[in-house]
Amino acid sequence: MGEAKRRKAAAQDGRGRQYELQALFDRLRIDPSQPGFYDSPEFMAAEERNSRFLEHYAEWVIHRDRTPEYDARVREILPKLAGIIADRIERHAWYGACFPVSWTVSRILDRLGIWNTTPKGSTSIYLPGDSRHFAIIDKNDGPRTDRGHMWLIVPPFDIVDFTLHFQRWMSEDAAFRSAVPRSILVEDSTVVASRPSDVIAPAARALLPALPDIHYRRLPQQRRIETLFAPRRVNIGNADVRYVVSLITATKEPLEEINTDGYAGAPAIQIWREDVAPAFGLSPD
């Protein structure tokens, strides 16, 4: 199937899924008209009955109808927001903070009326002859660390990643950090099949059987997740960057309560009031 036919088929499948989701939300009295509707009591009640219900929110974000005017607005807002967030990360040396930063960005986008979702999974960077991995199957590095990586899906962008460049790179990782721009905004990433090396860090993989489906054996939900949120490949120069979703997340905290402990970076509401609201001509309150 040619690329144009593939996209047309995907659009038709997505429209059908949108209708199915709309019927589900109607039946549960969930109003899906505004970004962040997973905060509603009706949605949270459904989540209590089904721990994977948040996946429906992410599917809605991806498959809902969009207008050309909406897409143009997203294309205008995201690069501007990317610069704001990158400047904040650099100002505070806020490295290795993909979770709080991604959740901050998600809540900011909700306020700006931009649909988004925050998958968690694995991101691997392949350069000729070498690779680096932020894998969902790995060893923890210490307190306040977690496995894997987090990014955003913000249609029409398949991949929105404001933090990969700002990971805690070692001195020998200079080539990888240089290969990754401060912000990754990609609309037309390539759908790929996941591989063990995309999901399992090398040290952990060395301890496991060398089977082509070992990542599926270790993560029982992985095959199912990939039917909903396909693994993606992004080519940046000579770097091959792979994104594999393993679960869908969302913060339950409002913007006012994200990163308030001052451990690193800045509170999310401070970024909104000092940087984002003025940049977009909005009230800080």
LUMRO-911519 format. One line per 5 residues: number of its first residue (from 1); their letters; for each residue x, y, z negated of N, C-alpha, C. Coordinates in Angstrom, 3 decimals. Example, Ala and Ser with C-alpha at 12.3 -4.5 7.8 and 13.67 -1.06 7.14 Angstrom:
1) as) 13.190 -5.690 -7.800 12.300 -4.500 -7.800 13.200 -3.300 -7.800 ~ 12.850 -2.250 -7.080 13.670 -1.060 -7.140 12.900 0.030 -7.870
end
This chain:
1) mgeak) 0.840 -1.191 0.000 0.000 0.000 0.000 0.882 1.249 0.000 ~ 0.607 2.185 0.918 1.358 3.424 0.953 1.082 4.281 -0.263 ~ 1.961 5.267 -0.477 1.838 6.104 -1.663 0.530 6.889 -1.654 ~ 0.126 7.412 -0.487 -1.116 8.187 -0.415 -2.320 7.307 -0.751 ~ -2.338 6.065 -0.230 -3.447 5.160 -0.524 -3.438 4.750 -1.996
6) rrkaa) -2.237 4.567 -2.548 -2.144 4.193 -3.960 -2.731 5.287 -4.841 ~ -2.408 6.533 -4.532 -2.926 7.642 -5.335 -4.445 7.764 -5.191 ~ -4.944 7.554 -3.982 -6.386 7.625 -3.770 -7.098 6.530 -4.560 ~ -6.543 5.317 -4.530 -7.141 4.207 -5.289 -7.089 4.475 -6.784 ~ -5.964 5.042 -7.247 -5.836 5.356 -8.669 -6.856 6.404 -9.089
11) aqdgr) -7.090 7.386 -8.220 -8.073 8.423 -8.524 -9.474 7.839 -8.620 ~ -9.796 6.913 -7.716 -11.118 6.275 -7.751 -11.284 5.433 -9.017 ~ -10.238 4.680 -9.376 -10.287 3.884 -10.601 -10.436 4.784 -11.825 ~ -9.720 5.906 -11.812 -9.799 6.829 -12.930 -11.175 7.438 -13.076 ~ -11.820 7.740 -11.962 -13.164 8.308 -12.030 -14.142 7.296 -12.617
16) grqye) -13.989 6.035 -12.220 -14.849 5.007 -12.792 -14.625 4.856 -14.280 ~ -13.371 4.942 -14.709 -13.077 4.834 -16.134 -13.628 6.035 -16.889 ~ -13.596 7.202 -16.280 -14.167 8.376 -16.940 -15.652 8.167 -17.232 ~ -16.380 7.625 -16.280 -17.810 7.385 -16.487 -18.040 6.369 -17.610 ~ -17.197 5.334 -17.652 -17.326 4.337 -18.723 -17.074 4.964 -20.100
21) lqalf) -16.045 5.801 -20.172 -15.736 6.453 -21.437 -16.836 7.425 -21.844 ~ -17.378 8.146 -20.861 -18.459 9.074 -21.173 -19.658 8.331 -21.752 ~ -19.976 7.184 -21.167 -21.093 6.387 -21.682 -20.814 5.905 -23.107 ~ -19.571 5.496 -23.362 -19.199 5.051 -24.708 -19.334 6.193 -25.707 ~ -18.807 7.366 -25.355 -18.877 8.505 -26.270 -20.328 8.941 -26.491
26) drlri) -21.123 8.912 -25.445 -22.541 9.263 -25.602 -23.223 8.316 -26.579 ~ -22.929 7.043 -26.437 -23.562 6.045 -27.304 -23.182 6.254 -28.767 ~ -21.948 6.732 -29.002 -21.468 6.945 -30.364 -21.664 8.387 -30.839 ~ -22.336 9.178 -30.003 -22.609 10.589 -30.328 -21.320 11.382 -30.541 ~ -20.314 11.074 -29.734 -19.045 11.789 -29.763 -19.052 12.825 -28.638
31) dpsqp) -18.753 14.051 -28.974 -18.704 15.133 -27.991 -17.272 15.262 -27.464 ~ -17.007 14.885 -26.189 -15.642 14.931 -25.664 -15.341 16.195 -24.860 ~ -16.023 17.287 -25.172 -15.928 18.469 -24.319 -14.710 19.335 -24.609 ~ -14.069 19.167 -25.804 -12.968 20.044 -26.171 -11.733 19.230 -26.562 ~ -10.535 19.714 -26.221 -9.317 19.037 -26.672 -9.294 18.892 -28.193
36) gfyds) -8.795 17.750 -28.656 -8.713 17.495 -30.086 -9.982 16.938 -30.685 ~ -10.902 16.426 -29.836 -12.163 15.935 -30.398 -11.982 14.662 -31.229 ~ -10.767 14.130 -31.285 -10.524 12.993 -32.182 -10.619 13.408 -33.651 ~ -10.696 14.719 -33.921 -10.896 15.193 -35.293 -12.350 15.114 -35.747 ~ -13.261 14.878 -34.823 -14.676 14.928 -35.186 -15.039 13.764 -36.108
41) pefma) -16.019 13.972 -36.993 -16.440 12.877 -37.880 -16.901 11.640 -37.120 ~ -17.560 11.847 -35.975 -18.050 10.716 -35.202 -16.893 9.894 -34.637 ~ -15.852 10.591 -34.159 -14.692 9.870 -33.625 -13.968 9.125 -34.743 ~ -13.775 9.791 -35.871 -13.066 9.149 -36.969 -13.826 7.947 -37.516 ~ -15.150 8.012 -37.484 -15.945 6.856 -37.900 -15.719 5.686 -36.955
46) aeern) -15.636 5.969 -35.661 -15.364 4.912 -34.687 -13.969 4.334 -34.892 ~ -13.008 5.192 -35.258 -11.644 4.723 -35.523 -11.592 3.786 -36.726 ~ -12.416 4.049 -37.716 -12.437 3.175 -38.888 -12.891 1.768 -38.522 ~ -13.757 1.680 -37.524 -14.240 0.371 -37.074 -13.286 -0.286 -36.071 ~ -12.518 0.522 -35.353 -11.637 0.009 -34.312 -10.329 0.785 -34.382
51) srfle) -9.275 0.151 -34.865 -8.003 0.839 -35.095 -7.351 1.311 -33.799 ~ -7.798 0.792 -32.657 -7.220 1.206 -31.382 -8.098 2.221 -30.649 ~ -9.069 2.771 -31.339 -10.022 3.652 -30.667 -9.357 4.913 -30.111 ~ -8.244 5.338 -30.721 -7.541 6.524 -30.237 -7.069 6.353 -28.793 ~ -6.886 5.128 -28.352 -6.518 4.903 -26.954 -7.583 5.457 -26.010
56) hyaew) -8.844 5.439 -26.446 -9.907 5.980 -25.597 -9.752 7.485 -25.426 ~ -9.291 8.159 -26.475 -9.025 9.593 -26.339 -7.947 9.826 -25.283 ~ -6.856 9.061 -25.361 -5.770 9.219 -24.400 -6.242 8.916 -22.983 ~ -7.057 7.884 -22.828 -7.597 7.583 -21.505 -8.459 8.731 -20.990 ~ -9.251 9.317 -21.880 -10.092 10.443 -21.473 -9.224 11.617 -20.996
61) vihrd) -8.149 11.891 -21.720 -7.225 12.953 -21.332 -6.701 12.712 -19.913 ~ -6.392 11.469 -19.621 -5.785 11.133 -18.329 -6.804 11.107 -17.203 ~ -7.992 10.572 -17.461 -8.929 10.292 -16.375 -10.026 11.338 -16.188 ~ -10.189 12.266 -17.110 -11.251 13.255 -16.972 -11.028 14.102 -15.717 ~ -12.130 14.548 -15.146 -12.032 15.403 -13.964 -11.330 16.713 -14.300
66) rtpey) -10.501 17.181 -13.355 -9.817 18.460 -13.498 -10.033 19.281 -12.241 ~ -10.059 20.579 -12.393 -10.182 21.471 -11.250 -8.807 21.968 -10.827 ~ -8.660 22.417 -9.586 -7.381 23.023 -9.184 -7.011 24.219 -10.047 ~ -8.009 24.964 -10.489 -7.749 26.133 -11.323 -7.180 25.717 -12.680 ~ -7.726 24.643 -13.227 -7.212 24.138 -14.504 -5.770 23.687 -14.343
71) darvr) -5.478 22.908 -13.299 -4.114 22.423 -13.085 -3.140 23.587 -12.915 ~ -3.581 24.624 -12.208 -2.708 25.789 -12.016 -2.410 26.456 -13.356 ~ -3.390 26.497 -14.233 -3.183 27.087 -15.554 -2.183 26.268 -16.369 ~ -2.311 24.947 -16.319 -1.363 24.081 -17.036 0.053 24.287 -16.497 ~ 0.172 24.377 -15.178 1.500 24.559 -14.567 2.108 25.911 -14.937
76) eilpk) 1.286 26.873 -15.256 1.784 28.174 -15.689 2.168 28.162 -17.167 ~ 1.353 27.500 -17.995 1.559 27.535 -19.442 2.724 26.662 -19.883 ~ 2.809 25.435 -19.370 3.780 24.476 -19.922 5.236 24.923 -19.796 ~ 5.694 25.419 -18.640 7.097 25.855 -18.593 7.396 26.987 -19.578 ~ 6.440 27.890 -19.749 6.625 28.990 -20.696 6.706 28.457 -22.119
81) lagii) 5.813 27.539 -22.469 5.840 26.933 -23.799 7.109 26.121 -23.997 ~ 7.566 25.447 -22.961 8.788 24.642 -23.056 9.975 25.499 -23.473 ~ 10.079 26.684 -22.887 11.180 27.579 -23.248 11.096 28.033 -24.698 ~ 9.880 28.322 -25.156 9.680 28.740 -26.550 10.119 27.642 -27.506 ~ 9.691 26.410 -27.238 10.007 25.298 -28.131 11.503 24.990 -28.101
86) adrie) 12.101 25.003 -26.920 13.541 24.723 -26.825 14.342 25.765 -27.607 ~ 13.946 27.030 -27.509 14.654 28.073 -28.256 14.543 27.840 -29.762 ~ 13.360 27.427 -30.219 13.171 27.147 -31.645 14.044 25.975 -32.099 ~ 14.071 24.919 -31.302 14.884 23.752 -31.668 16.349 24.145 -31.792 ~ 16.832 24.916 -30.832 18.232 25.318 -30.866 18.509 26.265 -32.036
91) rhawy) 17.582 27.158 -32.336 17.771 28.116 -33.424 17.954 27.406 -34.757 ~ 17.200 26.340 -34.971 17.223 25.641 -36.251 18.079 24.372 -36.233 ~ 18.744 24.095 -35.087 19.460 22.813 -34.942 18.539 21.665 -35.337 ~ 17.353 21.682 -34.787 16.263 20.776 -35.172 16.349 19.502 -34.329 ~ 17.410 18.756 -34.498 17.694 17.632 -33.618 17.063 16.337 -34.133
96) gacfp) 16.729 15.461 -33.204 16.146 14.175 -33.570 14.748 14.293 -34.136 ~ 14.007 15.319 -33.724 12.700 15.613 -34.332 11.564 15.429 -33.329 ~ 11.600 14.349 -32.573 10.588 14.189 -31.520 9.174 14.080 -32.090 ~ 9.025 13.514 -33.290 7.672 13.345 -33.834 7.068 14.681 -34.278 ~ 7.678 15.425 -35.205 7.054 16.692 -35.593 6.957 17.698 -34.458
101) vswtv) 7.956 17.734 -33.589 7.899 18.683 -32.475 6.771 18.322 -31.519 ~ 6.647 17.049 -31.183 5.592 16.637 -30.250 4.208 16.898 -30.834 ~ 4.033 16.623 -32.130 2.739 16.891 -32.746 2.459 18.385 -32.830 ~ 3.505 19.185 -33.068 3.340 20.640 -33.054 2.884 21.110 -31.681 ~ 3.565 20.636 -30.651 3.201 21.023 -29.286 1.779 20.581 -28.958
106) srild) 1.416 19.373 -29.382 0.073 18.869 -29.109 -0.997 19.775 -29.705 ~ -0.809 20.163 -30.974 -1.794 21.031 -31.621 -1.807 22.426 -30.997 ~ -0.656 22.915 -30.577 -0.613 24.204 -29.872 -1.388 24.122 -28.568 ~ -1.180 23.045 -27.828 -1.903 22.874 -26.561 -3.406 22.775 -26.801 ~ -3.804 22.091 -27.877 -5.236 22.054 -28.214 -5.778 23.462 -28.366
111) rlgiw) -5.052 24.306 -29.068 -5.503 25.689 -29.275 -5.565 26.467 -27.965 ~ -4.687 26.115 -27.050 -4.672 26.788 -25.749 -5.673 26.180 -24.772 ~ -6.421 25.168 -25.216 -7.415 24.534 -24.359 -6.830 23.606 -23.321 ~ -5.647 23.039 -23.610 -4.959 22.156 -22.668 -5.029 20.728 -23.183 ~ -5.576 19.833 -22.382 -5.732 18.431 -22.763 -4.380 17.736 -22.801
116) nttpk) -4.162 16.931 -23.845 -2.880 16.251 -23.993 -3.035 15.062 -24.927 ~ -2.059 14.175 -24.886 -1.981 13.063 -25.827 -0.515 12.758 -26.085 ~ -0.244 12.134 -27.246 1.139 11.921 -27.681 1.430 10.428 -27.823 ~ 1.915 9.790 -26.766 2.309 8.385 -26.883 3.625 8.229 -27.629 ~ 3.749 7.093 -28.272 5.008 6.691 -28.896 5.461 5.407 -28.224
121) gstsi) 6.751 5.295 -28.014 7.259 4.095 -27.367 8.759 4.159 -27.235 ~ 9.248 3.775 -26.068 10.686 3.685 -25.828 11.072 4.560 -24.646 ~ 12.196 5.230 -24.794 12.771 6.004 -23.692 14.227 5.594 -23.545 ~ 14.591 5.208 -22.333 15.957 4.762 -22.046 16.527 5.584 -20.899 ~ 17.790 5.930 -21.025 18.477 6.717 -20.004 19.585 5.851 -19.424
126) ylpgd) 19.522 5.663 -18.128 20.515 4.847 -17.430 21.345 5.738 -16.517 ~ 22.648 5.746 -16.763 23.614 6.344 -15.856 24.420 5.212 -15.230 ~ 25.075 5.461 -14.110 25.852 4.383 -13.497 26.829 3.745 -14.482 ~ 26.606 2.478 -14.769 27.527 1.728 -15.623 27.286 1.851 -17.111 ~ 26.275 2.633 -17.537 26.076 2.803 -18.976 24.629 3.218 -19.246
131) srhfa) 24.215 3.139 -20.494 22.845 3.512 -20.845 22.772 3.891 -22.317 ~ 21.715 4.638 -22.662 21.401 4.968 -24.046 19.901 4.731 -24.252 ~ 19.540 4.309 -25.477 18.177 3.841 -25.713 17.601 4.408 -27.007 ~ 16.374 4.899 -26.913 15.566 5.249 -28.082 14.397 4.273 -28.053 ~ 14.655 3.100 -28.617 13.797 1.941 -28.393 12.881 1.689 -29.576
136) iidkn) 11.708 1.184 -29.263 10.724 0.877 -30.301 11.159 -0.331 -31.126 ~ 11.993 -1.193 -30.544 12.581 -2.309 -31.290 14.049 -1.990 -31.506 ~ 14.382 -1.614 -32.720 15.734 -1.165 -33.041 15.893 -1.221 -34.553 ~ 17.017 -0.775 -35.024 17.269 -0.673 -36.451 17.082 0.780 -36.872 ~ 16.474 0.993 -38.024 16.371 2.353 -38.546 17.750 2.882 -38.899
141) dgprt) 17.936 4.180 -38.731 19.229 4.796 -38.993 19.326 5.394 -40.384 ~ 18.260 5.323 -41.172 18.306 5.890 -42.505 16.989 6.552 -42.855 ~ 16.955 7.265 -43.982 15.713 7.920 -44.390 15.275 8.979 -43.386 ~ 13.965 9.173 -43.293 13.355 10.144 -42.392 13.684 9.866 -40.927 ~ 13.921 8.639 -40.584 14.087 8.267 -39.187 13.039 7.231 -38.842
146) drghm) 12.798 7.067 -37.582 11.824 6.094 -37.113 12.305 5.537 -35.795 ~ 11.767 4.396 -35.431 12.169 3.761 -34.187 11.462 4.427 -33.010 ~ 12.128 4.375 -31.867 11.484 4.798 -30.637 11.532 6.301 -30.413 ~ 10.636 6.744 -29.542 10.615 8.142 -29.100 9.159 8.552 -28.919 ~ 8.920 9.851 -28.927 7.581 10.377 -28.691 7.664 11.488 -27.655
151) wlivp) 6.676 11.514 -26.780 6.577 12.550 -25.763 5.099 12.874 -25.581 ~ 4.750 13.624 -24.548 3.363 13.968 -24.286 2.974 13.615 -22.860 ~ 1.699 13.342 -22.690 1.077 13.274 -21.373 0.136 14.466 -21.299 ~ 0.351 15.336 -20.322 -0.429 16.570 -20.194 -0.827 16.717 -18.730 ~ -1.883 16.020 -18.293 -2.249 16.077 -16.878 -2.382 17.521 -16.385
156) pfdiv) -1.819 17.823 -15.199 -1.333 16.895 -14.175 0.075 16.349 -14.393 ~ 0.685 16.610 -15.544 2.038 16.109 -15.805 1.971 14.722 -16.446 ~ 2.646 13.753 -15.826 2.733 12.391 -16.365 3.607 12.339 -17.614 ~ 4.711 13.089 -17.566 5.705 13.082 -18.639 6.013 14.519 -19.031 ~ 5.848 14.816 -20.306 6.255 16.104 -20.868 7.097 15.780 -22.101
161) dftlh) 8.373 16.088 -22.031 9.301 15.714 -23.104 10.158 16.930 -23.448 ~ 9.899 17.510 -24.618 10.624 18.694 -25.061 11.779 18.354 -26.000 ~ 12.010 17.069 -26.289 12.969 16.730 -27.349 14.085 15.770 -26.948 ~ 14.002 15.137 -25.792 15.019 14.137 -25.458 16.407 14.771 -25.399 ~ 16.504 15.946 -24.824 17.793 16.644 -24.749 18.346 16.939 -26.142
166) fqrwm) 17.434 17.081 -27.109 17.819 17.506 -28.457 17.851 16.358 -29.450 ~ 18.110 15.151 -28.985 18.317 14.036 -29.906 19.658 14.200 -30.626 ~ 19.877 13.349 -31.604 21.161 13.392 -32.335 22.207 12.611 -31.548 ~ 22.747 13.239 -30.534 23.723 12.581 -29.682 25.076 12.493 -30.384 ~ 25.775 11.388 -30.138 27.140 11.237 -30.624 28.083 11.946 -29.659
171) sedaa) 29.320 12.163 -30.087 30.276 12.870 -29.236 30.514 12.140 -27.920 ~ 30.439 10.809 -27.968 30.663 10.042 -26.734 29.451 10.030 -25.811 ~ 28.375 10.696 -26.225 27.147 10.718 -25.427 27.006 11.990 -24.600 ~ 28.076 12.752 -24.444 27.983 14.056 -23.778 27.407 13.939 -22.369 ~ 27.762 12.882 -21.646 27.262 12.728 -20.279 25.748 12.543 -20.260
176) frsav) 25.222 11.847 -21.262 23.786 11.609 -21.319 23.032 12.885 -21.690 ~ 23.548 13.607 -22.672 22.896 14.856 -23.061 22.909 15.844 -21.896 ~ 24.018 15.888 -21.174 24.106 16.798 -20.029 23.166 16.392 -18.900 ~ 22.898 15.092 -18.797 22.032 14.600 -17.713 20.571 14.938 -17.939 ~ 20.202 15.221 -19.192 18.806 15.466 -19.540 18.591 16.965 -19.729
181) prsil) 17.695 17.593 -18.994 17.448 19.031 -19.171 16.783 19.325 -20.504 ~ 16.761 20.596 -20.876 16.153 20.990 -22.157 14.688 20.577 -22.231 ~ 14.020 20.583 -21.126 12.619 20.161 -21.084 12.389 19.326 -19.830 ~ 11.609 18.273 -19.973 11.251 17.418 -18.843 9.763 17.590 -18.580 ~ 9.439 18.061 -17.387 8.049 18.250 -16.962 7.912 17.590 -15.598
186) vedst) 7.254 16.451 -15.549 7.197 15.656 -14.322 5.751 15.314 -13.988 ~ 5.348 15.634 -12.765 3.993 15.327 -12.307 3.900 13.996 -11.578 ~ 4.911 13.662 -10.822 4.827 12.489 -9.947 5.897 11.470 -10.313 ~ 5.852 10.966 -11.528 6.765 9.902 -11.916 6.362 8.607 -11.218 ~ 7.264 7.664 -11.205 7.043 6.392 -10.526 6.604 5.330 -11.515
191) vvasr) 5.522 4.636 -11.213 5.082 3.521 -12.048 6.020 2.338 -11.839 ~ 6.493 1.753 -12.931 7.422 0.626 -12.862 6.966 -0.466 -13.813 ~ 7.587 -1.627 -13.711 7.385 -2.700 -14.685 8.413 -2.538 -15.793 ~ 7.992 -2.732 -17.021 8.944 -2.616 -18.133 9.856 -3.836 -18.173 ~ 11.051 -3.610 -18.694 12.047 -4.663 -18.849 12.464 -4.732 -20.312
196) psdvi) 13.005 -5.866 -20.753 13.484 -5.924 -22.133 14.435 -4.788 -22.484 ~ 15.308 -4.420 -21.555 16.276 -3.359 -21.841 15.619 -2.003 -22.016 ~ 14.377 -1.836 -21.529 13.670 -0.571 -21.680 13.009 -0.431 -23.041 ~ 12.841 -1.538 -23.751 12.035 -1.559 -24.969 12.834 -1.999 -26.193 ~ 13.907 -2.747 -25.987 14.695 -3.296 -27.090 16.112 -2.731 -27.010
201) apaar) 16.572 -2.117 -28.082 17.919 -1.553 -28.106 18.961 -2.658 -27.939 ~ 20.108 -2.339 -27.342 21.109 -3.375 -27.048 21.517 -4.213 -28.254 ~ 21.740 -3.595 -29.420 22.173 -4.368 -30.586 21.104 -5.351 -31.019 ~ 19.840 -4.930 -30.938 18.750 -5.834 -31.303 18.555 -6.904 -30.241 ~ 18.733 -6.533 -28.972 18.536 -7.490 -27.889 19.562 -8.608 -27.944
206) allpa) 20.767 -8.296 -28.409 21.821 -9.302 -28.488 21.474 -10.419 -29.460 ~ 20.566 -10.154 -30.372 20.169 -11.154 -31.370 18.957 -11.974 -30.941 ~ 18.411 -11.681 -29.765 17.195 -12.337 -29.308 17.474 -13.222 -28.100 ~ 16.590 -14.187 -27.828 16.758 -15.003 -26.620 16.728 -14.136 -25.359 ~ 17.529 -14.494 -24.393 17.621 -13.727 -23.150 16.489 -14.126 -22.208
211) lpdih) 15.282 -13.777 -22.570 14.094 -14.107 -21.784 13.546 -12.847 -21.116 ~ 13.057 -12.946 -19.885 12.573 -11.753 -19.191 11.323 -11.143 -19.812 ~ 10.619 -11.914 -20.648 9.422 -11.386 -21.295 9.599 -11.274 -22.811 ~ 10.833 -11.201 -23.286 11.057 -11.197 -24.734 10.422 -9.977 -25.390 ~ 10.332 -8.841 -24.662 9.707 -7.651 -25.264 8.208 -7.866 -25.463
216) yrrlp) 7.585 -8.628 -24.563 6.164 -8.935 -24.728 5.949 -9.920 -25.884 ~ 6.879 -10.820 -26.062 6.771 -11.777 -27.167 6.933 -11.076 -28.520 ~ 7.809 -10.073 -28.545 8.051 -9.351 -29.791 6.944 -8.334 -30.095 ~ 6.291 -7.829 -29.052 5.235 -6.822 -29.217 3.948 -7.373 -28.605 ~ 3.117 -8.006 -29.400 1.939 -8.703 -28.861 0.968 -7.815 -28.087
221) qqrri) 0.928 -6.527 -28.389 -0.003 -5.626 -27.702 0.604 -4.960 -26.470 ~ 1.879 -5.211 -26.190 2.566 -4.448 -25.154 1.977 -4.640 -23.762 ~ 1.675 -5.881 -23.377 1.088 -6.108 -22.042 -0.221 -5.350 -21.892 ~ -1.058 -5.429 -22.915 -2.351 -4.754 -22.841 -2.183 -3.239 -22.746 ~ -1.296 -2.678 -23.553 -1.051 -1.237 -23.525 -0.602 -0.799 -22.135
226) etlfa) 0.240 -1.601 -21.504 0.773 -1.215 -20.193 -0.275 -1.252 -19.096 ~ -1.358 -1.988 -19.297 -2.446 -1.937 -18.317 -3.200 -0.613 -18.409 ~ -3.121 0.062 -19.556 -3.790 1.346 -19.750 -2.864 2.522 -19.475 ~ -1.612 2.387 -19.901 -0.638 3.471 -19.797 0.644 2.881 -19.210 ~ 0.752 2.957 -17.920 1.824 2.253 -17.218 3.194 2.827 -17.545
231) prrvn) 4.218 1.973 -17.633 5.588 2.470 -17.768 5.941 3.374 -16.590 ~ 6.773 4.368 -16.856 7.100 5.376 -15.859 8.608 5.539 -15.722 ~ 9.002 5.879 -14.524 10.410 6.138 -14.232 10.550 7.564 -13.715 ~ 11.557 8.271 -14.235 11.850 9.633 -13.817 13.305 9.686 -13.370 ~ 13.557 10.151 -12.168 14.919 10.318 -11.678 15.336 11.778 -11.840
236) ignad) 16.406 11.990 -12.596 16.941 13.337 -12.816 18.412 13.294 -12.429 ~ 18.732 13.814 -11.260 20.098 13.692 -10.771 20.448 12.226 -10.620 ~ 21.555 11.807 -11.235 21.940 10.390 -11.171 21.445 9.604 -12.380 ~ 20.566 10.212 -13.173 20.013 9.533 -14.345 18.663 8.907 -14.012 ~ 18.490 7.680 -14.444 17.229 6.954 -14.341 16.655 6.890 -15.752
241) vryvv) 15.555 7.606 -15.998 14.965 7.685 -17.334 13.650 6.916 -17.327 ~ 13.512 5.956 -18.242 12.323 5.100 -18.312 11.526 5.404 -19.583 ~ 10.221 5.552 -19.409 9.302 5.788 -20.526 8.312 4.620 -20.593 ~ 8.261 3.965 -21.740 7.356 2.833 -21.938 6.507 3.098 -23.181 ~ 5.202 3.248 -22.995 4.287 3.486 -24.114 4.060 2.182 -24.871
246) slita) 4.107 2.262 -26.209 3.745 1.107 -27.040 2.522 1.374 -27.902 ~ 2.239 2.624 -28.188 1.011 2.972 -28.902 0.704 4.440 -28.692 ~ -0.553 4.798 -28.935 -1.000 6.179 -28.836 -1.111 6.735 -30.249 ~ -0.584 7.934 -30.445 -0.628 8.561 -31.748 -1.395 9.876 -31.672 ~ -1.709 10.403 -32.826 -2.226 11.764 -32.976 -2.020 12.147 -34.428
251) tkepl) -1.677 13.381 -34.665 -1.544 13.830 -36.039 -2.922 14.178 -36.598 ~ -3.148 13.813 -37.829 -4.385 14.199 -38.508 -4.264 15.589 -39.132 ~ -3.050 16.141 -39.134 -2.832 17.438 -39.750 -3.155 18.565 -38.772 ~ -3.810 19.601 -39.236 -3.970 20.786 -38.382 -2.636 21.502 -38.235 ~ -2.585 22.452 -37.356 -1.336 23.167 -37.104 -0.769 23.777 -38.384
256) eeint) -1.652 24.229 -39.263 -1.220 24.872 -40.510 -0.482 23.922 -41.448 ~ -0.597 22.626 -41.250 -0.026 21.664 -42.196 1.098 20.810 -41.603 ~ 1.497 21.064 -40.374 2.555 20.274 -39.753 3.913 20.857 -40.117 ~ 4.796 20.012 -40.617 6.188 20.376 -40.927 6.285 21.502 -41.946 ~ 5.441 21.478 -42.943 5.455 22.541 -43.947 6.489 22.325 -45.046
261) dgyag) 7.120 21.144 -45.102 8.040 20.875 -46.215 9.402 21.515 -46.040 ~ 9.656 22.093 -44.863 10.914 22.790 -44.665 12.126 21.887 -44.573 ~ 11.909 20.589 -44.327 13.046 19.667 -44.228 13.963 20.053 -43.079 ~ 13.379 20.417 -41.953 14.150 20.850 -40.786 13.231 21.661 -39.898 ~ 13.823 22.477 -39.056 13.028 23.238 -38.120 12.187 24.302 -38.796
266) apaiq) 11.031 24.571 -38.203 10.127 25.587 -38.726 8.732 25.011 -38.834 ~ 7.922 25.487 -39.784 6.526 25.050 -39.842 5.817 25.356 -38.523 ~ 4.931 24.467 -38.138 4.245 24.621 -36.856 3.483 25.932 -36.784 ~ 2.831 26.316 -37.861 2.035 27.541 -37.832 2.918 28.771 -37.670 ~ 4.144 28.703 -38.173 5.091 29.808 -37.986 5.454 29.954 -36.508
271) iwred) 5.670 28.831 -35.824 5.974 28.872 -34.393 4.801 29.463 -33.627 ~ 3.590 29.084 -34.016 2.402 29.639 -33.367 2.324 31.157 -33.575 ~ 2.452 31.582 -34.821 2.243 32.997 -35.136 3.359 33.896 -34.616 ~ 4.609 33.427 -34.693 5.736 34.281 -34.329 6.097 34.206 -32.849 ~ 5.849 33.053 -32.225 6.333 32.844 -30.856 5.213 32.666 -29.834
276) vapaf) 4.331 31.692 -30.104 3.375 31.288 -29.076 2.260 32.316 -28.904 ~ 1.601 32.678 -29.988 0.482 33.618 -29.872 0.908 34.933 -29.214 ~ 2.008 35.566 -29.627 2.415 36.797 -28.926 2.736 36.569 -27.460 ~ 3.376 35.439 -27.145 3.769 35.174 -25.753 2.568 35.054 -24.834 ~ 1.448 34.571 -25.376 0.252 34.362 -24.556 -0.840 35.396 -24.854
281) glspd) -0.475 36.459 -25.578 -1.418 37.529 -25.833 -2.603 37.116 -26.679 ~ -2.380 36.236 -27.667 -3.455 35.708 -28.496 -3.304 36.182 -29.930 ~ -4.377 36.090 -30.679 -4.327 36.428 -32.090 -3.536 35.367 -32.825 ~ -2.673 35.747 -33.753 -1.905 34.750 -34.501 -2.734 34.012 -35.534 ~ -3.935 34.469 -35.831 -4.773 33.850 -36.855 -5.917 33.070 -36.222
end
